[in-house]
């Protein structure tokens, strides 16, 4: 369902920034608003015809949705994930983002991943928590705006934690702070 627009198109969806992002890897030059990290992601998964890129983006989307549903104790029913994906596919632009060769899908998923790491970490397995933190670092490295959004959310989480630690644990704020900063190091080298 999340690949429907790209399948209908016969090729992953492109945006005017896609070529500029892909070129960063080949030209070895840095440009404002053109992610070298996402360019490397495109390059690494470009064969054949960029389909692995949107399959990876779709995998990230379904995985984070599955973790989110499970963390809220909604994942026990086998049909809840497909129903959720179907609803999001029909009611939102999610399939258009997962099927597009652009960094935009990473931002929204990074927000959900940060929520899982900061607030619901005790309901996520250790390996999934580590993978979420790696994903957050990747997402931050793909676009500076994602870094800004996540840092604002970490700051808001700190405020909530200072007032009521049941809402956001201080340990969660520490985890939330660490991995956007790791991605920012990659971001700043773009």
Secondary structure, DSSP 8 states (H G I E B T S, - for coil): -TTHHHHHHTS-B--TTHHHHHHHHHH---BTTB-HHHHHHHHHT-TTTTHHHHHHHHHHHHHHHHHHHHHTT--SSTHHHHHHHHHHHHHSSHHHHHTBSSTHHHHHHHHHHHHHHHTSGGGS-HHHHHHHHHHHHHHHHH-HHHHHHHHHHHHHHHHHHHH-TTTS-HHHHHHHHHHHHHHHHHHHT-
